[in-house]
């Protein structure tokens, strides 16, 4: 990753379209936000409780992490990487998602 890649916005739509079959879509918003609408197939683990929760996936599982705008997901990715998860990616915020939401 180059210096300017840090400033490049993630394209949540492209990431979801190109995700692997075994990847996990991880929504780190709070439970009430998740219930009000989430990307189909997403699993909710709020950032506020992430350090108190044992995640059920192998540390090499592809985790695609999103939140509302990308800030919490960036923090969640850093946290998960510090815990040994090696295939974690911040895909941005649901605000930019163009598909239908589940409730």
N, C-alpha and C positions, 0 to 999 in steps of 0.2 A: 504494500500500500504506500503510495506516494504522499507527500505532504498535503497536496490539494485534495486528495481523496477523502481526507478527514472532514472537509467541508461539504463534500458532495452528499446530497440528500439520498436516502435509500428509497427505492421504488418498491413499496409494499406489494403492489399489484404484480409486478414482474417476478418478485421473489416467490409469491404464492403460486403463480402460474408455472414456475420452474422448479418447485420444490420436489424433493425426492419422495418416493412412496413411503419410506420409513421415517420421514422427518416428523417432528412434533411442532405444532404451531402453539406457542406459549404466550398467553395474554397475561401481562403482569399488572393490569389495572385492578382496582378494588372490585370486590364481588358485586356491588350494586351497579357499577359501570358495566361489568361483564353481562349481568342480567338484562341491562337495558338494550343490549345489542352487541354481538360479537361475530367474528368471522367464523363461518361454518367449519366445524372440526377443531376449533381452538380449545385448549385446556386452560383453565384459570388457576394461576398461582400468583396472588398479589405480591408485588415487590415488598410491601410492608411485612409480609409473613414469610418471605422466601427463605430467610436464614433460620426459621423455626420449623421448616418443612423438609422432610426427606423426600427428594424427588425419586420417582419410581423408574427412571431410565438409566441405562448404562451411560457412563461418562463420555462415550464416543458417539452417542446418538445425536443426530442433527437436530438442534433446537433453534427454531426461528422465532425470535422474541419481538413482540410488539406491545405498544401501550396506546395512549391517546395521540401523542405528538412525537414520541421518540426519545424523550428525556429519561423516563423511568426504564424503558427497555435498554437504553445504553447503560444505565447503572446496573440493571439486572445481568446483562451480559458480562460486565466486569466482575460482578460478584460470582457468577457461575464459573467463569474462567479461573477465579482465585480458588474455587473449590474443586478444580480438576476437570471440568467439562471442557473438552477440546474442540468441539464442533458446534459452536454457538454463534449466532449472528443476529444483530439488531436489524430488523427489517423496517423499522420506522413506526409511524403512527396510523391508527385506524382512521383518523381524519382524512387521510389520502386514499383510503380503500374505495374502490369503485363498484365492488360487487354487492350482493344482497347480504344483509345481516340476519343472524339467528337471534331469537330471544329465548 
